[in-house]
């Protein structure tokens, strides 16, 4: 992630959500910063893959929180 932050910082938030939260590509592309609550440590998934709850909170681990703060 250090390399991504230096070389392609615009990808850092997406990679953090994929790696630390397990969000799928379609879920990541549908997220907005308003869906990410750093204070509560969660992401509100607003669009999901068929067969998955469309609206659900996803817990952010402490490492994911730290990376999103620098994104």
PASE-511759 format. One line per field, with one value per residue: residue in three letters; residue number from 1; x, y, z of N, C-alpha, C, O in turn. Coordinates in nm, 3 decimals. Example, Ala and Ser with C-alpha at 12.3 -4.5 7.8 and 13.67 -1.06 7.14 Angstrom:
residu = [ALA:SER]
num = [1:2]
n_east = [1.319:1.285]
n_north = [-0.569:-0.225]
n_up = [0.780:0.708]
ca_east = [1.230:1.367]
ca_north = [-0.450:-0.106]
ca_up = [0.780:0.714]
c_east = [1.320:1.290]
c_north = [-0.330:0.003]
c_up = [0.780:0.787]
o_east = [1.424:1.341]
o_north = [-0.332:0.114]
o_up = [0.846:0.804]
//
This chain:
residu = [UNK:UNK:UNK:UNK:UNK:UNK:UNK:UNK:UNK:UNK:UNK:UNK:UNK:UNK:UNK:UNK:UNK:UNK:UNK:UNK:UNK:UNK:UNK:UNK:UNK:UNK:UNK:UNK:UNK:UNK:UNK:UNK:UNK:UNK:UNK:UNK:UNK:UNK:UNK:UNK:UNK:UNK:UNK:UNK:UNK:UNK:UNK:UNK:UNK:UNK:UNK:UNK:UNK:UNK:UNK:UNK:UNK:UNK:UNK:UNK:UNK:UNK:UNK:UNK:UNK:UNK:UNK:UNK:UNK:UNK:UNK]
num = [1:2:3:4:5:6:7:8:9:10:11:12:13:14:15:16:17:18:19:20:21:22:23:24:25:26:27:28:29:30:31:32:33:34:35:36:37:38:39:40:41:42:43:44:45:46:47:48:49:50:51:52:53:54:55:56:57:58:59:60:61:62:63:64:65:66:67:68:69:70:71]
n_east = [0.081:0.205:0.354:0.148:0.031:0.230:0.271:0.017:-0.201:-0.477:-0.594:-0.579:-0.786:-0.980:-0.837:-0.788:-1.050:-1.111:-0.911:-0.905:-1.171:-1.305:-1.477:-1.654:-1.569:-1.780:-1.920:-1.733:-1.697:-1.943:-1.948:-1.946:-1.778:-1.942:-2.055:-1.871:-1.787:-1.569:-1.555:-1.732:-1.626:-1.708:-1.841:-2.103:-2.259:-2.409:-2.485:-2.497:-2.375:-2.587:-2.802:-2.689:-2.713:-2.833:-2.814:-2.600:-2.405:-2.050:-1.787:-1.493:-1.158:-0.892:-0.650:-0.744:-0.894:-0.690:-0.550:-0.750:-0.774:-0.550:-0.590]
n_north = [-0.119:0.118:0.170:0.202:0.431:0.617:0.597:0.573:0.730:0.773:0.526:0.419:0.426:0.252:0.009:-0.031:-0.069:-0.305:-0.486:-0.476:-0.480:-0.655:-0.593:-0.627:-0.567:-0.435:-0.330:-0.156:0.034:0.155:0.299:0.600:0.877:0.961:0.729:0.613:0.590:0.709:0.767:0.590:0.361:0.209:0.097:0.178:-0.028:0.029:-0.073:-0.390:-0.717:-0.942:-1.137:-1.076:-0.887:-0.571:-0.325:-0.279:-0.265:-0.260:-0.356:-0.174:-0.259:-0.169:-0.119:-0.077:0.154:0.340:0.350:0.453:0.705:0.835:0.832]
n_up = [0.000:0.056:-0.175:-0.360:-0.253:-0.306:-0.588:-0.721:-0.585:-0.607:-0.613:-0.362:-0.160:-0.269:-0.287:-0.017:0.083:-0.053:0.034:0.322:0.400:0.242:0.035:-0.272:-0.619:-0.763:-0.549:-0.434:-0.639:-0.631:-0.398:-0.201:-0.049:0.155:0.244:0.402:0.729:0.933:1.203:1.332:1.236:1.013:0.695:0.485:0.280:-0.021:-0.258:-0.393:-0.490:-0.665:-0.464:-0.226:0.074:0.003:0.135:0.384:0.683:0.699:0.893:0.972:1.009:1.238:1.100:0.840:0.882:0.944:0.698:0.532:0.637:0.544:0.279]
ca_east = [0.000:0.296:0.386:0.026:0.015:0.328:0.261:-0.122:-0.279:-0.620:-0.640:-0.556:-0.911:-1.042:-0.760:-0.811:-1.182:-1.106:-0.822:-0.935:-1.315:-1.357:-1.582:-1.639:-1.541:-1.902:-1.953:-1.636:-1.725:-2.069:-1.935:-1.913:-1.715:-2.048:-2.086:-1.763:-1.793:-1.443:-1.580:-1.795:-1.547:-1.785:-1.877:-2.241:-2.266:-2.536:-2.516:-2.426:-2.392:-2.715:-2.802:-2.626:-2.789:-2.797:-2.775:-2.547:-2.282:-1.931:-1.693:-1.356:-1.057:-0.810:-0.554:-0.821:-0.925:-0.569:-0.522:-0.850:-0.749:-0.444:-0.631]
ca_north = [0.000:0.233:0.195:0.256:0.569:0.701:0.591:0.588:0.758:0.769:0.388:0.375:0.399:0.132:-0.108:-0.048:-0.130:-0.443:-0.568:-0.480:-0.497:-0.762:-0.548:-0.667:-0.457:-0.358:-0.256:-0.048:0.137:0.221:0.373:0.742:0.908:0.974:0.594:0.569:0.660:0.681:0.778:0.465:0.250:0.121:0.138:0.141:-0.077:0.075:-0.151:-0.516:-0.826:-1.012:-1.241:-1.023:-0.774:-0.450:-0.222:-0.344:-0.203:-0.344:-0.307:-0.144:-0.291:-0.052:-0.093:-0.018:0.292:0.421:0.372:0.542:0.842:0.896:0.825]
ca_up = [0.000:0.052:-0.315:-0.422:-0.205:-0.374:-0.733:-0.768:-0.464:-0.633:-0.596:-0.225:-0.088:-0.326:-0.244:0.126:0.100:-0.102:0.114:0.465:0.425:0.160:-0.057:-0.411:-0.712:-0.790:-0.426:-0.419:-0.738:-0.598:-0.273:-0.197:0.080:0.256:0.292:0.490:0.857:1.005:1.346:1.376:1.186:0.925:0.560:0.453:0.143:-0.074:-0.377:-0.376:-0.586:-0.653:-0.362:-0.106:0.128:-0.071:0.231:0.504:0.734:0.700:0.995:0.930:1.110:1.273:0.992:0.730:0.922:0.931:0.556:0.474:0.685:0.462:0.137]
c_east = [0.086:0.328:0.266:0.007:0.110:0.303:0.121:-0.213:-0.430:-0.679:-0.636:-0.686:-0.977:-0.969:-0.776:-0.946:-1.183:-1.026:-0.861:-1.082:-1.375:-1.469:-1.550:-1.619:-1.666:-1.944:-1.861:-1.667:-1.853:-2.059:-1.902:-1.850:-1.820:-2.085:-1.982:-1.764:-1.669:-1.462:-1.637:-1.717:-1.625:-1.812:-2.020:-2.244:-2.404:-2.576:-2.433:-2.453:-2.527:-2.704:-2.738:-2.710:-2.742:-2.751:-2.728:-2.424:-2.169:-1.833:-1.555:-1.261:-0.969:-0.709:-0.626:-0.857:-0.805:-0.536:-0.623:-0.829:-0.641:-0.480:-0.685]
c_north = [0.127:0.271:0.255:0.401:0.664:0.710:0.622:0.616:0.754:0.628:0.341:0.342:0.271:0.006:-0.135:-0.114:-0.275:-0.532:-0.583:-0.504:-0.611:-0.721:-0.595:-0.544:-0.372:-0.277:-0.137:0.067:0.214:0.308:0.519:0.768:0.921:0.838:0.542:0.654:0.622:0.687:0.648:0.343:0.153:0.184:0.092:0.101:-0.044:0.002:-0.277:-0.612:-0.894:-1.126:-1.199:-0.906:-0.644:-0.338:-0.290:-0.269:-0.306:-0.280:-0.284:-0.184:-0.168:-0.018:-0.029:0.126:0.383:0.450:0.463:0.687:0.912:0.899:0.959]
c_up = [0.000:-0.093:-0.387:-0.380:-0.276:-0.525:-0.788:-0.649:-0.485:-0.617:-0.450:-0.151:-0.139:-0.284:-0.096:0.152:0.053:-0.007:0.260:0.496:0.343:0.066:-0.198:-0.499:-0.737:-0.668:-0.407:-0.515:-0.708:-0.472:-0.296:-0.060:0.191:0.315:0.390:0.616:0.938:1.155:1.402:1.330:1.100:0.790:0.537:0.306:0.090:-0.202:-0.370:-0.491:-0.561:-0.551:-0.231:-0.056:0.062:0.021:0.357:0.553:0.734:0.796:0.934:1.042:1.133:1.163:0.873:0.758:0.901:0.784:0.491:0.520:0.602:0.314:0.091]
o_east = [0.044:0.330:0.281:-0.028:0.075:0.312:0.108:-0.296:-0.504:-0.801:-0.686:-0.693:-1.025:-1.033:-0.778:-0.955:-1.249:-1.070:-0.850:-1.114:-1.485:-1.548:-1.434:-1.648:-1.658:-1.999:-1.905:-1.664:-1.869:-2.151:-1.839:-1.868:-1.790:-2.141:-2.002:-1.746:-1.666:-1.391:-1.594:-1.740:-1.610:-1.806:-2.054:-2.232:-2.505:-2.689:-2.313:-2.541:-2.573:-2.607:-2.733:-2.771:-2.623:-2.658:-2.807:-2.348:-2.189:-1.799:-1.507:-1.282:-0.973:-0.685:-0.572:-0.852:-0.819:-0.497:-0.588:-0.864:-0.641:-0.411:-0.724]
o_north = [0.231:0.389:0.349:0.486:0.779:0.818:0.689:0.531:0.734:0.613:0.233:0.238:0.190:-0.094:-0.251:-0.206:-0.359:-0.641:-0.692:-0.545:-0.657:-0.805:-0.601:-0.431:-0.249:-0.168:-0.029:0.184:0.328:0.384:0.557:0.689:0.895:0.832:0.439:0.776:0.518:0.618:0.602:0.233:0.032:0.306:-0.023:0.187:-0.084:0.014:-0.272:-0.591:-0.902:-1.202:-1.276:-0.834:-0.612:-0.265:-0.351:-0.215:-0.423:-0.162:-0.365:-0.147:-0.074:0.099:0.064:0.211:0.492:0.561:0.542:0.781:1.034:0.961:0.973]
o_up = [-0.051:-0.128:-0.465:-0.462:-0.303:-0.584:-0.890:-0.616:-0.389:-0.607:-0.419:-0.085:-0.059:-0.249:-0.053:0.234:0.115:0.028:0.316:0.608:0.373:0.023:-0.238:-0.459:-0.732:-0.682:-0.369:-0.476:-0.753:-0.442:-0.395:0.032:0.307:0.425:0.454:0.610:1.004:1.228:1.508:1.380:1.112:0.772:0.568:0.217:0.148:-0.248:-0.342:-0.574:-0.447:-0.552:-0.136:-0.136:0.067:-0.012:0.430:0.473:0.764:0.782:0.854:1.157:1.054:1.136:0.812:0.669:0.846:0.750:0.404:0.448:0.591:0.233:-0.025]
//
